[in-house]
Amino acid sequence: MATLLRFSWQPTLGGETLTEAEIAALADAKRSLIRLRGRWVKVDRALLARLRRRQDRTLTGLEALTAALTGEIDIDGEQVEFSAPPQIAALVHRLSTVDKQAIEVPADLKATLRPYQKKRGLAWLAAMTDLGLGGCLADDMGLGKTIQLIALHLHRRARQPLPTLVICPTSLLGNWERELAKFAPDVPVRRYHGGLRHLDELAKDEVVLASYGVVRRDADALAHVDWGVVAADEAQHAKNPLSRTAKAIRKIPAQARLALTGTPVENRLSELWAILDWTTPGLLGSLDGFRKSIAIPVERYRDQQATERLARIVRPFLLRRKKTDPGIAPELPPKTETDQIVSLTTEQATLYKAVVEETMAEIEQAEGIARRGLVLKLLTALKQVCNHPAHYLHEKGPVAGRSGKLAALDELLEVITAAGESVLIFSQYVEMCRLLETHLAGRGIGTIFLHGQTSATQRDVMVQRFQDGLAPVFLLSLKAGGVGLNLTRASHVIHFDRWWNPAVEDQATDRAYRIGQDKPVQVHRLIAEGTVEDRIDVLLKGKRALADAVVGGGETWLSELSNDELADLVRLGEEVEVRA
């Protein structure tokens, strides 16, 4: 892919390539209407100017591959047809048939791979790493990305043993260590973490586990190892291409790089660019070029041609399977999703209206960054009011009788606990989780609470306690508990407040709805009626189809709304009673 290829562009007439003499005659023409091949031909001045300065160009093999995948290349801002040389055309064909290549599961893997994990997962990973191209394994959470990578390590070890580096969040180091011990017990594993970490006497077939934080500090030391594969688990942690994390992992060379993530795009297409530019540098061109030619047309204008062009480029390099795909996880029980619309209490409605009136007055007088900050401040305040007045007012209590959501939660928990079932409750706010923890303790309901300050050791203990049935309710802050947990004891998932990003919410739900779950899962989303939550829920339902086409959704787009649009979005519905 680093090979330099000479590239020349040729004008055609009626589908036939012009000769060099004809091109020269065109370039020397003084007028735009000339006689050529027995007919009059009109040539625009811009084309004549390009013909006069026509020069061969040099492309890298990867640039040529990108052009071959789309069938076109950019010439002076114009997309023209591209004809690939034989070696690139052969590679495109090979990439299109990767999923048809047979592969044997390593005999020393202590597990049975499901068909989708073997026929496309392992086979695809092996083919891409053999080619040195890398890629992104973007299976849904719970479909076994970890075991597929372990199988790949064993497959490559049998052919050419080289160490594998796995980079993951600190909270997942223990999970990786246990999975390797379970499925590949004879593979040496090193947790490269803590004050005594070192890379001395590294075995050829060793797997090294390192956190993103350690990689930021030790990138230079890790770069001196001859890695066979470097894998970034939960690769969305490096989604900002300008972050220290993204820059650090780029310093570490390897024969192949793999990204593992269930959400290759959470908010913007630039996140997908960052992931694939790490696994396969240059595939999507420069970040500025990508934004201009693909990201802006797709995200802002829903340009179908740009969307299809992006899909053609990334399809060979991004393997995504969903639990709902036919034949992927037929043993999974059904999942039911319910939006529970709850009424605000009078206190909540009064607070909501006051916050809107006060903050909208400030927003109308502000501009630029100050205005965007006020918009996000307003949205946060309204979410907190919808949750509970004590959350917005930063009070410790009293809690009961003041929130429609809390009343709905109490009713749900009565039914769930009476049936002897377990539940996960997600909120993006640690403060709200603490209020719920205190409230439920007062009702005699046992809880476990995981948040961002929970250590990896404590996290493992909490998961085991919940899985053992020692508490029926697991409270989780969304950022801390949204990834890397196996909580299949739960048959209910409650989203107390909305993240306003379907991909993030699905990822959280997948803590319970994953391989190993044998009970139907019910997902409950609590939505405050007549509020910004209610209206954005409608917008998200219409946006999910686009999110599935690799366009995510966050909250930053809301700051770009006009004052009138914003006022309409956050207004309190007429159905909500406000006491004077």
N, C-alpha and C positions, 0 to 999 in steps of 0.2 A: 504493500500500500504506500510505501515511501518512494517507490519508483517514479521517476519523472517521465512524463509522456509528452511528446510533441503533438500539438493540437493545431489544426488549421481549419479555417471556416471557408465554405465554398458557396457562392451564389448559384442559384439554379433558375432555369427558365422552362416553364412547362414541365417541371419535375425532372429535368435533365441538367446535370452539372455542366457549367460553362468551362471552356478551356482557359488556359492561362492567357492566351492571346486575346480572347474575347473579354476576359476580366480587365486586361490592360487597356483595351479599346474603351471599355466602359469608364475606367478610371480617368482616362485622358479626355473624355467627352467634355465639350464646352457647353452643351445644352442638354436638357432633360429628355428630349425625344430623339432617339437614334434608331438606325436600321440595324437589326441583328437577326441572323438566321432567317432572312427572307421576310421579316415583318418589322413593323414599327413598334418600338418598346419605349414606354415612359418610365424613366428612372428618377426618383426624387433626389433632391440635392443632398439630403442627409446620407443616403446610401452611397452616393458618389463620393462624399467626403470620407466615408468609412473605407471605400474601395481604395482610395488614394493612400491611406495610411495602413492598409491591410498588412498585418504581420502574423507570423505563426506565434502561438503562445505555448507556455509550458504548464501542464497540469500535473498534480500529484495523482497517483493511482486512485486515492480515495475521492478526490474531486471528480475524476472520470467516472468512478463507480456511482457517485451521487447523480451525475448527469445521465448515466445509463439507466438508472432506476426510474428517473422521471421522463427520459426520452428527450430532454431539452436542456439547454445551457444558456446562461445569461451572457449576451454579447452587447456591451455598451448599453446596458439597461433594457435590452430587448431579449425575450425568450425565443430561441431558435432551435430547430430540430438537431438532435445530437446522434451521431452514428458511432457506436462504441467499437473499439478495436477488439480483435478476437479474444484476447486474454481476459479483458473486462467483461465481454459478453458471456464468456464461459463462467466467470465468477457469479454474474447475475443469475445465470441458470442454476448454478449450484446452490445459491442462497434460496432460490424459489423452491428447491426440492429437499431442503434440509429435513423437513418433517417426514419425508418418505424414506430416510436413510435408517437402516436397521442398526441396532446397537445392543450389545449384551450388557446386562446389569452386572457390575462387579461381584464376583463370588464372595468377597469378604464384606459385603454390605449386609448387616444383620437386620434386614427389613425386606418386605415385599413392596416394590413400587407399584402404584396404581398405573393403569394404562396411560393416562395423560402425563404422568410423571416420567414414564420411560420413553414412550414413542415420540413425544415431542419435547418434553422437558430435558431429560438427560441427553437425548440425541441432539437437540438444538444447542445446548450448552457445549457439548463436546465438539460439534462442528464449528461453532463460532470461535471457540478458544483455539482449536487447531489452526484456523485461518488467521489467528492473531487479531481478530476484529473486535471481540468483546460484544457486549450487549446488555440489555436490561430485562431481567426476569420480573415481570409485573403482575404475577398471579395475585388473585384475591387473597387477603389474609386468611390463613387457615388451610391453604391448599398445599402446603409443604414445600416452600422455597428452600428451607434449611436442609431437608433431607435430599433434595435434588442437588444442592451444591456439595453435600458430603459425598454423594454418589459420583459426582464429577471428579472430586479430588481422588477418590479411589480408582476411577477409570484412568486418569492421567498418571497416577502413581505407577500403575502396571506398565505404562509405556515409557514414560520419562519422568522419574521422580524429581519434583522440585517443590519447595515449601509453598504453602498457600497462606496469604494474609487475609483475615476477615476483620473488617472495621465495622463496629456496631455501637449503638448507645451503651453506656456503662451498665444500664439495667439489664441488658441482654447477654452480658458476658457469661453469666452463670448458666443461662439457658443453652447457649452454644456449647459450653463445656459438657453439660449433661447429655445433649443430643449426640455429640461426637462419641462420648463414652458409651452410649447406648447402641448407636448404629455402626460405629467404626472403632471398636475397642482397642484394636492394635495400632491405631494411628497416634503418634505422639502429639500431644496438645500442650501449648504453652500460653498461659494468660499473661500477656505483656502489659502489666498494670501494676501500680503501686511503686513505692520508693526503691525497691530492689529489682526492678525489671531489667532484663538484659537479653541479648541475642547471642550469647556465647554458645558454641557447640550446637548450632542449629542442625537438626537432622534434615536429610534431603526430602523426606516425605512428611515433615512436620506441619501442623496447622497452628498458626500464631493468631491469637485473639487480642485485638487492641480496640480501645474506645476512641471515639472521635476526638475527645479532649487530649488524650495521649498522643494521637497522631499529629495534632496541631503543634505539640511541643517537640516531638521526636521525629518529624518527617525526614530530616537529614540522615539520622541513624538508620531508619527503615529503608531509605533509598539505596543503601549500600548492599542490600541483600538481593540475590538473584531470584526473584519471585516468579513462580510459574503463573499463578493467578492472584490478583488482588480483588477481593469482593467487598463491596460497600453495602451492608445490610441497613434497611430503613434509609435508603439513599437520599430520601427527601431532606435529610439533615444537611446535605451539601447542595441544596437546590439554588442557593444564592451564589452565582458564579464569582462574585466579587468578595465573598466572605473568606475569612482565614481558613475555615474548614475546607472549602472548595480548592483554595490555593494549595493547601498542605497535601491533600490526597493526590493532586496533580504532580507533585514532586516525586512520587513513588513509582518507579518503572516496573513493568511486568510484561510477561509474554502476552497476557490478556487481562482485561479488566471487566468485571461484572458488577452491575448494580442490581440490588434486590429491593423492590419496593412495591407495595400494593397501590400506591398513589403516585405515579410518575408525574402527574400534574395536580397540584392542589389549588393554586390561584391563577398562575399565568403560564403561558407556553414557554417563557424563558426558563422555567424550571426544568422542562423536558430538554431544552437545549443544553442546560448545565449538566444534566445527567449523561446525555448521549455524547456531549463534547468531551466528557471524561472517559467514557468507555471506548469511544471511537472518535478521537479528535479530528475535527475538520469535516465530519459527515454533514453537518448542517451549516457549514460556513461560519463566518464571524457572527458575533452576537448582534452587532448593529445591522448587518445584512439580513440576518434571520428576522429581526424585529420588523424591518421595513418590508421584506418580501413575503413573510408568512404570518408572524405574530399579529401585527396590526390589521392586515386584511381579514384574518380569521376571527380575532377577538372583537374587533370593533365593527367590522362590516359583514361578518358571517360569509366571507367570500368562499363559495363552493369550490372553485378551481384551486385556490390556495390550500384549502383543507385537503382536497384529494392529492395534491402534489406532496404535502407533508406526509400524508398516509403512505404514499408510494415509497418515500424515502425511508421512513422509520419502520415500516412493517417488517423487513427482514431482521431488524436489530432490536425489536421489542416484542417479547412473547407475553401475551396477556390472556389468561383464562379466568372466567368468572364461575362462581359456584352455580349460577343459574344456567350456564352453558349446557346443552344436551350431552349427557354421558360423562360429565366431569366429576360430579360427586353425587351419584344416584342414591347413595346410602344416607345422604343428609336428610333430616326430617324437614317438613315445611316450615317456612318463616312467615309470620303474619305481622304486617306493619299497620299501626293504627294511630291516627292523629286525634288526640283527645283535646277538644276545644273547651277551655275553662273560662269562667267569668271572673273578672276582677272584683275584688271587694270594693266597697265605697272608699276606703282609705287608699287603696291602690289607684283607683280611677282619679281621685282628687290629686294625688301626687303626680300621676302621669300627665294630667292636663297642665299642672303648674310647671313641670319640667319642660314640656314642649313649648309653652308660651315664653318662658324665661330664656331658654337657650335659642329658640328661633329668632328672638329679637337681637341677640348677640350675633348670630350667624349672618343676618341680613346686613350688619354693619361691618363684617369682616371680609377679607380677601386672601387668596393664595393659601400658604401653609397654615396660617392662623385659622382660616375658615375650615380647612380639612380637619384640623385638630378639634375644632368645636363640633363638627358633624360626628366624628367618631366618639367624642365625649358624650354627645346626646344619645347616640345609639347604645352606648354602654349603660348610661343612666336608665334608659327606658327598659333595657333588658333586666336590670337589677330591680326596678319597680315591679315588672311583670313577675319576677321570681318571688319577692317578698319585700314589704316595706322595711323590715329590719335589715335586709341586705343593702338596700339603697342608703338607708340612714346610718349604717354601720353600728347597729345596736345588737346587743347580745340577747335581747328578749324584751317583753314576752313574744312568743312565736305563734301560738295557736290562735285560730280564728281571724287572722289578718291577711291571708293569701289564698286565692282561688286555686293556685297550683298545689299548695301544701295540702289543702283539703282533698284535692283529687288524688294526690300521692297517698294520703292516709287511707282513702277508700281502696285504692289498688293494692296496697300492702296488706290490708285486712284479708282480701281474697287470696293473695299469693301465699301469705304465711299460714293461713288456715288450711290450705291445700298441701302444706309441707314443702313448698317450692322455694327456690332461691332466686335472687334478683340482683342485677347490676344497676346502679343509679349513677348517671354521668351528669356532671355540671362543669362548665368551663371555669367556674369560680371556686377557689379553695374556701373562701369565706362562706359561700352558700353551703358547701359540703359540711362545714363545721356547724352551721345552724341546724342542718338536717341531722347530723350526728347527735347533737344535744337533744333535739326534739324526739328522735326515735328512742334514745336511751330512756327518756322520761315515759315513754309508752311501753317500755320493757322489751323493745325489739333490739336484738344484738346486731351490731354493725362492725365492719372493718373499713378503715379509711386509708386510701392510698393517694399521695399527692407528690408534687415535685421534689420535696425535701426528704422523701422516704429513701433510705439507703438500699442498695442492691440486696443486701442480706435480709433486711426487714421485708422487702418486697417479696422475696422468695418464701419467707415464713408466712406472710399474709395470704399469698396465693394458695399455699398448702392448707392453711386453716380453713379457707373458704371451700376449697375442693373437698376437704374432709367433713364439711357440713357443720363447722363449729359456730357459724353465724349465717343467718339467712340473707343479709343485706351487705353488699359490697359497694361502698361509696368511692367514686373515683373522679379525680379532676381529669378533664378530657385530655389535656396534653400529656400528663403523666401516665394515664391508664389506657390511652387509645391504641397503643401498639405493644407487641411483644409479650402478651399475657394469654394463657390458656385457661379459661374460666368456664369450662363446659358444664359445670354443675348448675349454672344459672339457666333457667328456661324463660326468664323475662329480662328485658333490657328497657330501662326508662331513661329517656333524654329529658332531664328536668328543664334545661334551657337549650336553645338551638345555637349551633356553631355557624349556621348559614352557609355551610359547605357540605354538600351531600357526600363527597368522598371521605371527609374526615369523620362524619357521623357513621358512615358504613364501616369504616375501619374500627371504630369503637364497638359497634354492634358485633363485629366479627370476633371479639374476645369470647363471646358465647357461641356464636353461629359459625362453627369451624369443624374440621374433621375431628371426629371423636364425640361430637354431640349426638345423642340418641333420642332427645326429646324435642317436640315441636317448640320453636322459639317465638315468643311474642314480643314485638318491639312497640313501645308506647312513647309517642312524642307529645309533650305537654305544650299547648299553644294558647296564649292569652287572647281571648276573643276581642275583635275590634281594635287591635293594636298593631304596631309595626311588625310584631311577630306573625300575626295573621296574614298581613299583606305580603311579607317577604316569603312566607311559605308558598303562596300562590305563584310568586315569581320563580322560586326554586323548582317547582314541579315542571314549569315550562322550560327550565334551563337544563334539566337533568339529561335530556337527549344530547345536548351539545357537550355536556360534561363527559358523557360516554364516548364522544368523538375526540377525546383528549383535550378538552377545555374545561378547566376547573372553575370554581367560584369562591370568592372570599368576600370580605366586607369593604375593601378599599374602593371598589367601583361606586359604592354609595356616596362617597365624598365628592364625586363628580356630578351628582344631580344638581339641577338648578334649585333655587330657593322654593319655587312653586311646586316642583316635583317632590322635593324633600318634605315640604309641609303636608302634601297630600299623603305621603307614605307614612308619616308618623302621627297624623291626626287621630284623635280618639273617635271610634265609631259611634254613630248615633244610638246604637243599641246598648251602649255602656252608660250606666247611671252615675252621674257625678253629683255629690251632695254639696250644696253651697255652704 
